[in-house]
Amino acid sequence: MIGSTLLIKSIHTALSDTPSTVSDANRVLLQNTGATAEVIIKSDDTFQPGSAAVQGSVLLLSGHELIIKKDRLFTLEVGSGITTVFATSVGVEG
């Protein structure tokens, strides 16, 4: 396996049950320092008029990292009381 290093020049933000676009990023690094947690991906009102709708979710295992690609206006959130999941913008395109 080839190792690689990713230099990130933005600050990570703790996700919560308040929706976040993570600085309108298309690509987001998710990191989990606690127990396994579900990250919910939702559309915004402009994507689906009326209300935000769940577009999908990711189950992030304890101690793991994952880079996801999402629409810039889609939001990420975790369940109430979860404080160990962090999101960092690693790319904005378009």
Secondary structure as UniProt FT lines:
FT   STRAND          13..14
FT   TURN            22..24
FT   STRAND          27..32
FT   STRAND          37..42
FT   TURN            45..47
FT   TURN            49..50
FT   STRAND          54..60
FT   TURN            62..63
FT   STRAND          65..69
FT   TURN            72..73
FT   STRAND          75..77
FT   TURN            80..81
FT   STRAND          85..91
//
